[in-house]
Amino acid sequence: RESFIIGDVAKTGLNGLNTKFMTVDLWRDPFCSGCSYRPICGGGCRGSSVTQSNDFHAVACEKPYFENVAIELVKRESLKNVVRSLAGTKHCPQRGLPWQSPLC
């Protein structure tokens, strides 16, 4: 889309749209104000906001995604921390695999 062209580095340089894109501030958006996922979501993906509303300044709410995966992510990170703390042992306590295994 022509409306999303940020310039031609070889000929004219950037037109400022890239700065607008990179500095969208959705932290102040009332839609996101009470959301506990705001620190990791930041208002969602700018590409998603364009496909959903044709406006990269709009919120692209990712709350349903985070509600589905957040618990699993916390579990995985906790397990990684346990495995790191047991790095001196030969086997992963959860699966009996070598501690370096990605499955551990």
Secondary structure, DSSP 4 states (H G I P E B T S, - for coil): -GGG--EETTTTEE-SHHHHHHT---TT-GGGTT-TTHHHHTT--HHHHHHHHS-TTS----HHHHHHHHHHHHHHHHHHHHHHHTTTSSB-TTTSSBTT-TT-
